[in-house]
């Protein structure tokens, strides 16, 4: 049986953090969000050109990576291009490009990963990104896009498990 000495007392100190930070959501400006969305929508006709520019940069970086003598710096540049597409694909209306690029980034996220990643898997990712844009495959609801995405993710996961 527990004695009075064995009983536990819980002390809950006051949470003063909220008072110090203030109510950050109180300053939410729905009109500013609406203006930003309208500005983005007004630029949407330029997304295709911008996405193609990003593809050219990715292809150029990958071509340099495949040249003899390329090293860590070139691999880092290739990773940056893939990472840019990871964030921009969905913004430009191609969420599947973001998904392909995310899979690629998972494969080459570290300097060691970049140096050791199998070229066949890199080739497949770059090819999938280019094909999605050229064939207007925008999301994983498209049967070809879905199959490509599943296979790329499977290959990346299989490779990661073997390391």
PASEBA-1860 file (N, C-alpha, C; in nm, 3 decimals):
! residues 163
1> XXXXXXXX> 0.084/-0.117/0.000/0.000/0.000/0.000/0.089/0.124/0.000 ~ 0.051/0.222/-0.074/0.132/0.343/-0.088/0.110/0.434/0.031 ~ 0.220/0.482/0.083/0.210/0.579/0.193/0.201/0.718/0.133 ~ 0.178/0.814/0.218/0.168/0.952/0.173/0.301/0.998/0.113 ~ 0.412/0.943/0.157/0.544/0.980/0.106/0.565/0.929/-0.037 ~ 0.493/0.823/-0.078/0.509/0.763/-0.210/0.420/0.828/-0.315 ~ 0.333/0.916/-0.277/0.241/0.978/-0.372/0.315/1.081/-0.456 ~ 0.272/1.091/-0.579/0.334/1.182/-0.674/0.249/1.307/-0.686
9> XXXXXXXX> 0.316/1.420/-0.693/0.245/1.545/-0.712/0.285/1.601/-0.849 ~ 0.190/1.637/-0.930/0.215/1.696/-1.061/0.203/1.846/-1.050 ~ 0.303/1.913/-1.101/0.302/2.059/-1.101/0.304/2.104/-1.246 ~ 0.204/2.179/-1.285/0.197/2.230/-1.422/0.229/2.379/-1.420 ~ 0.349/2.416/-1.466/0.384/2.558/-1.468/0.301/2.631/-1.574 ~ 0.278/2.758/-1.553/0.200/2.834/-1.652/0.278/2.842/-1.784 ~ 0.207/2.838/-1.896/0.267/2.847/-2.028/0.266/2.993/-2.072 ~ 0.378/3.059/-2.057/0.387/3.201/-2.091/0.436/3.222/-2.234
17> XXXXXXXX> 0.467/3.115/-2.305/0.519/3.126/-2.441/0.418/3.194/-2.533 ~ 0.292/3.157/-2.523/0.190/3.216/-2.609/0.182/3.367/-2.587 ~ 0.193/3.410/-2.465/0.188/3.553/-2.436/0.309/3.625/-2.495 ~ 0.423/3.559/-2.493/0.544/3.621/-2.547/0.542/3.627/-2.699 ~ 0.487/3.525/-2.762/0.484/3.521/-2.907/0.368/3.600/-2.965 ~ 0.266/3.613/-2.890/0.147/3.680/-2.942/0.066/3.584/-3.026 ~ -0.044/3.628/-3.074/-0.129/3.545/-3.158/-0.093/3.571/-3.303 ~ -0.004/3.489/-3.357/0.044/3.510/-3.493/-0.065/3.489/-3.597
25> XXXXXXXX> -0.161/3.406/-3.570/-0.267/3.385/-3.667/-0.368/3.499/-3.668 ~ -0.365/3.581/-3.567/-0.458/3.693/-3.562/-0.432/3.793/-3.673 ~ -0.309/3.797/-3.724/-0.274/3.889/-3.830/-0.292/3.830/-3.967 ~ -0.362/3.719/-3.980/-0.384/3.651/-4.108/-0.459/3.743/-4.201 ~ -0.404/3.764/-4.319/-0.464/3.854/-4.416/-0.513/3.774/-4.536 ~ -0.639/3.739/-4.537/-0.696/3.660/-4.645/-0.688/3.735/-4.778 ~ -0.697/3.865/-4.774/-0.689/3.943/-4.898/-0.550/3.933/-4.960 ~ -0.447/3.931/-4.875/-0.311/3.917/-4.927/-0.292/3.781/-4.994
33> XXXXXXXX> -0.348/3.677/-4.935/-0.342/3.543/-4.995/-0.414/3.544/-5.129 ~ -0.529/3.603/-5.134/-0.606/3.609/-5.259/-0.529/3.685/-5.366 ~ -0.462/3.794/-5.327/-0.382/3.870/-5.425/-0.265/3.786/-5.477 ~ -0.202/3.713/-5.388/-0.090/3.628/-5.429/-0.137/3.517/-5.524 ~ -0.250/3.456/-5.493/-0.304/3.353/-5.581/-0.343/3.411/-5.716 ~ -0.398/3.530/-5.718/-0.434/3.594/-5.844/-0.309/3.627/-5.927 ~ -0.205/3.674/-5.860/-0.080/3.703/-5.929/-0.021/3.576/-5.989 ~ -0.026/3.468/-5.916/0.025/3.341/-5.965/-0.058/3.293/-6.085
41> XXXXXXXX> -0.188/3.306/-6.075/-0.275/3.265/-6.185/-0.249/3.349/-6.309 ~ -0.219/3.477/-6.291/-0.193/3.564/-6.407/-0.063/3.527/-6.478 ~ 0.026/3.457/-6.409/0.153/3.416/-6.470/0.148/3.274/-6.525 ~ 0.037/3.205/-6.507/0.029/3.063/-6.541/0.056/3.035/-6.688 ~ 0.030/3.130/-6.776/0.058/3.107/-6.918/0.208/3.101/-6.946 ~ 0.289/3.143/-6.852/0.434/3.139/-6.868/0.496/3.012/-6.807 ~ 0.417/2.934/-6.735/0.469/2.817/-6.665/0.534/2.717/-6.760 ~ 0.474/2.694/-6.876/0.529/2.597/-6.970/0.670/2.634/-7.013
49> XXXXXXXX> 0.691/2.760/-7.043/0.825/2.806/-7.082/0.924/2.795/-6.967 ~ 0.880/2.829/-6.849/0.969/2.821/-6.733/1.005/2.675/-6.702 ~ 0.906/2.586/-6.716/0.933/2.445/-6.691/1.032/2.391/-6.795 ~ 1.015/2.430/-6.919/1.110/2.388/-7.022/1.250/2.441/-6.993 ~ 1.260/2.563/-6.943/1.391/2.617/-6.904/1.455/2.531/-6.796 ~ 1.375/2.487/-6.700/1.427/2.403/-6.592/1.470/2.266/-6.646 ~ 1.398/2.215/-6.744/1.436/2.087/-6.805/1.570/2.100/-6.877 ~ 1.589/2.210/-6.948/1.715/2.232/-7.018/1.830/2.236/-6.918
57> XXXXXXXX> 1.809/2.302/-6.806/1.913/2.310/-6.702/1.942/2.171/-6.643 ~ 1.837/2.093/-6.620/1.856/1.957/-6.567/1.934/1.871/-6.666 ~ 1.892/1.875/-6.792/1.961/1.796/-6.894/2.107/1.836/-6.909 ~ 2.132/1.966/-6.907/2.270/2.014/-6.920/2.355/1.969/-6.801 ~ 2.300/1.980/-6.682/2.374/1.937/-6.562/2.400/1.787/-6.567 ~ 2.303/1.712/-6.614/2.321/1.567/-6.621/2.423/1.529/-6.729 ~ 2.423/1.600/-6.839/2.522/1.573/-6.945/2.663/1.596/-6.891 ~ 2.681/1.699/-6.812/2.813/1.726/-6.753/2.851/1.617/-6.654
65> XXXXXXXX> 2.755/1.570/-6.575/2.781/1.463/-6.479/2.831/1.338/-6.551 ~ 2.780/1.313/-6.669/2.816/1.192/-6.744/2.948/1.203/-6.820 ~ 3.010/1.320/-6.819/3.139/1.335/-6.884/3.250/1.279/-6.796 ~ 3.352/1.222/-6.859/3.467/1.175/-6.780/3.530/1.292/-6.703 ~ 3.568/1.265/-6.582/3.632/1.366/-6.501/3.537/1.452/-6.419 ~ 3.407/1.430/-6.436/3.315/1.508/-6.353/3.328/1.461/-6.209 ~ 3.297/1.551/-6.120/3.316/1.518/-5.979/3.204/1.567/-5.891 ~ 3.239/1.591/-5.767/3.142/1.628/-5.664/3.069/1.758/-5.698
73> XXXXXXXX> 3.142/1.856/-5.750/3.081/1.985/-5.783/2.972/1.968/-5.890 ~ 3.000/1.889/-5.993/2.904/1.867/-6.100/2.782/1.788/-6.050 ~ 2.808/1.691/-5.964/2.698/1.615/-5.905/2.610/1.703/-5.816 ~ 2.673/1.795/-5.745/2.598/1.888/-5.659/2.507/1.977/-5.744 ~ 2.559/2.024/-5.858/2.479/2.107/-5.948/2.361/2.028/-6.003 ~ 2.385/1.904/-6.040/2.276/1.817/-6.088/2.171/1.799/-5.978 ~ 2.215/1.776/-5.857/2.123/1.761/-5.744/2.039/1.889/-5.726 ~ 2.104/2.004/-5.736/2.031/2.131/-5.721/1.922/2.145/-5.826
81> XXXXXXXX> 1.953/2.106/-5.948/1.853/2.115/-6.057/1.736/2.022/-6.028 ~ 1.766/1.901/-5.983/1.659/1.806/-5.949/1.576/1.860/-5.832 ~ 1.644/1.918/-5.735/1.574/1.972/-5.618/1.484/2.089/-5.659 ~ 1.531/2.172/-5.750/1.447/2.282/-5.800/1.319/2.228/-5.863 ~ 1.334/2.124/-5.944/1.216/2.066/-6.008/1.123/2.000/-5.907 ~ 1.179/1.948/-5.801/1.098/1.889/-5.695/0.999/1.994/-5.642 ~ 1.046/2.117/-5.627/0.960/2.223/-5.577/0.876/2.291/-5.683 ~ 0.926/2.297/-5.806/0.859/2.374/-5.910/0.758/2.296/-5.993
89> XXXXXXXX> 0.775/2.166/-6.002/0.688/2.086/-6.088/0.541/2.109/-6.061 ~ 0.502/2.096/-5.937/0.360/2.114/-5.902/0.316/2.258/-5.925 ~ 0.402/2.353/-5.893/0.369/2.493/-5.915/0.340/2.520/-6.061 ~ 0.418/2.455/-6.148/0.402/2.475/-6.293/0.297/2.385/-6.355 ~ 0.221/2.314/-6.272/0.111/2.234/-6.322/0.146/2.090/-6.353 ~ 0.263/2.043/-6.310/0.308/1.906/-6.333/0.349/1.842/-6.201 ~ 0.252/1.807/-6.117/0.289/1.747/-5.989/0.369/1.617/-6.004 ~ 0.351/1.545/-6.114/0.427/1.423/-6.131/0.575/1.452/-6.149
97> XXXXXXXX> 0.608/1.566/-6.208/0.749/1.605/-6.221/0.807/1.625/-6.081 ~ 0.732/1.686/-5.993/0.777/1.701/-5.854/0.799/1.565/-5.790 ~ 0.711/1.470/-5.817/0.725/1.337/-5.760/0.846/1.263/-5.817 ~ 0.866/1.272/-5.947/0.985/1.210/-6.008/1.111/1.272/-5.949 ~ 1.112/1.404/-5.940/1.230/1.474/-5.888/1.252/1.442/-5.740 ~ 1.144/1.425/-5.665/1.158/1.387/-5.524/1.222/1.250/-5.511 ~ 1.184/1.158/-5.597/1.244/1.025/-5.597/1.392/1.034/-5.633 ~ 1.424/1.115/-5.731/1.563/1.136/-5.770/1.642/1.199/-5.656
105> XXXXXXXX> 1.586/1.298/-5.592/1.654/1.363/-5.480/1.677/1.266/-5.364 ~ 1.583/1.177/-5.341/1.601/1.076/-5.236/1.723/0.990/-5.267 ~ 1.742/0.959/-5.394/1.854/0.876/-5.436/1.988/0.948/-5.420 ~ 1.990/1.078/-5.447/2.116/1.152/-5.450/2.121/1.262/-5.345 ~ 2.053/1.240/-5.234/2.041/1.342/-5.130/2.171/1.373/-5.058 ~ 2.260/1.278/-5.051/2.387/1.299/-4.981/2.501/1.297/-5.081 ~ 2.616/1.355/-5.046/2.731/1.347/-5.137/2.769/1.203/-5.170 ~ 2.758/1.114/-5.073/2.789/0.973/-5.097/2.688/0.912/-5.194
113> XXXXXXXX> 2.562/0.946/-5.174/2.457/0.897/-5.263/2.476/0.945/-5.404 ~ 2.516/1.070/-5.419/2.540/1.125/-5.552/2.653/1.051/-5.621 ~ 2.759/1.021/-5.548/2.877/0.958/-5.607/2.851/0.811/-5.641 ~ 2.764/0.744/-5.566/2.746/0.600/-5.583/2.618/0.560/-5.657 ~ 2.529/0.653/-5.682/2.400/0.620/-5.742/2.420/0.555/-5.879 ~ 2.348/0.446/-5.905/2.359/0.379/-6.035/2.311/0.470/-6.148 ~ 2.391/0.479/-6.252/2.359/0.566/-6.365/2.228/0.527/-6.431 ~ 2.196/0.397/-6.432/2.071/0.354/-6.496/1.950/0.415/-6.426
121> XXXXXXXX> 1.957/0.424/-6.293/1.844/0.480/-6.219/1.840/0.632/-6.240 ~ 1.956/0.695/-6.247/1.959/0.839/-6.276/1.902/0.865/-6.415 ~ 1.946/0.784/-6.513/1.896/0.798/-6.651/1.744/0.786/-6.654 ~ 1.692/0.687/-6.581/1.548/0.663/-6.581/1.472/0.782/-6.523 ~ 1.524/0.842/-6.417/1.457/0.958/-6.358/1.458/1.077/-6.453 ~ 1.573/1.106/-6.508/1.582/1.221/-6.600/1.491/1.196/-6.720 ~ 1.493/1.075/-6.773/1.406/1.042/-6.885/1.259/1.055/-6.852 ~ 1.221/1.012/-6.733/1.081/1.020/-6.690/1.036/1.166/-6.677
129> XXXXXXXX> 1.122/1.249/-6.621/1.088/1.391/-6.606/1.067/1.455/-6.743 ~ 1.159/1.429/-6.834/1.149/1.487/-6.969/1.026/1.433/-7.041 ~ 1.005/1.302/-7.033/0.890/1.241/-7.101/0.758/1.295/-7.047 ~ 0.749/1.312/-6.917/0.624/1.363/-6.859/0.589/1.499/-6.916 ~ 0.688/1.586/-6.926/0.661/1.720/-6.978/0.630/1.714/-7.127 ~ 0.711/1.642/-7.202/0.693/1.636/-7.349/0.561/1.569/-7.386 ~ 0.517/1.470/-7.307/0.393/1.398/-7.336/0.273/1.454/-7.259 ~ 0.295/1.564/-7.188/0.189/1.631/-7.113/0.125/1.539/-7.009
137> XXXXXXXX> 0.209/1.459/-6.943/0.163/1.374/-6.833/0.181/1.455/-6.705 ~ 0.071/1.502/-6.652/0.079/1.599/-6.543/0.078/1.539/-6.403 ~ 0.008/1.426/-6.386/-0.001/1.371/-6.250/-0.004/1.219/-6.253 ~ -0.004/1.161/-6.136/0.002/1.015/-6.125/-0.133/0.949/-6.151 ~ -0.234/1.025/-6.188/-0.360/0.965/-6.232/-0.345/0.908/-6.373 ~ -0.247/0.957/-6.448/-0.221/0.906/-6.581/-0.157/0.768/-6.568 ~ -0.207/0.668/-6.641/-0.156/0.531/-6.621/-0.006/0.516/-6.647 ~ 0.046/0.582/-6.747/0.190/0.574/-6.774/0.268/0.645/-6.665
145> XXXXXXXX> 0.221/0.762/-6.626/0.287/0.835/-6.519/0.288/0.756/-6.390 ~ 0.177/0.693/-6.358/0.167/0.613/-6.236/0.264/0.496/-6.241 ~ 0.268/0.425/-6.354/0.358/0.310/-6.367/0.504/0.353/-6.356 ~ 0.539/0.463/-6.420/0.676/0.515/-6.411/0.712/0.551/-6.268 ~ 0.623/0.620/-6.202/0.648/0.664/-6.065/0.668/0.544/-5.972 ~ 0.582/0.447/-5.984/0.593/0.328/-5.899/0.726/0.257/-5.924 ~ 0.761/0.242/-6.051/0.885/0.171/-6.082/1.008/0.248/-6.034 ~ 1.009/0.379/-6.054/1.124/0.459/-6.008/1.138/0.451/-5.856
153> XXXXXXXX> 1.027/0.465/-5.786/1.032/0.458/-5.641/1.075/0.320/-5.594 ~ 1.030/0.217/-5.663/1.071/0.080/-5.629/1.220/0.063/-5.647 ~ 1.274/0.112/-5.758/1.417/0.099/-5.783/1.499/0.176/-5.680 ~ 1.456/0.296/-5.645/1.527/0.375/-5.545/1.523/0.305/-5.410 ~ 1.407/0.255/-5.371/1.395/0.185/-5.243/1.478/0.057/-5.241 ~ 1.479/-0.015/-5.351/1.558/-0.138/-5.361/1.707/-0.105/-5.350 ~ 1.749/-0.002/-5.419/1.890/0.038/-5.412/1.926/0.082/-5.269 ~ 1.839/0.163/-5.208/1.866/0.211/-5.072/1.876/0.095/-4.973
161> XXX> 1.792/-0.007/-4.991/1.794/-0.123/-4.901/1.923/-0.204/-4.917 ~ 1.983/-0.198/-5.034/2.106/-0.275/-5.058/2.230/-0.206/-5.005 ~ 2.217/-0.082/-4.967/2.334/-0.006/-4.919/2.356/-0.024/-4.772
END
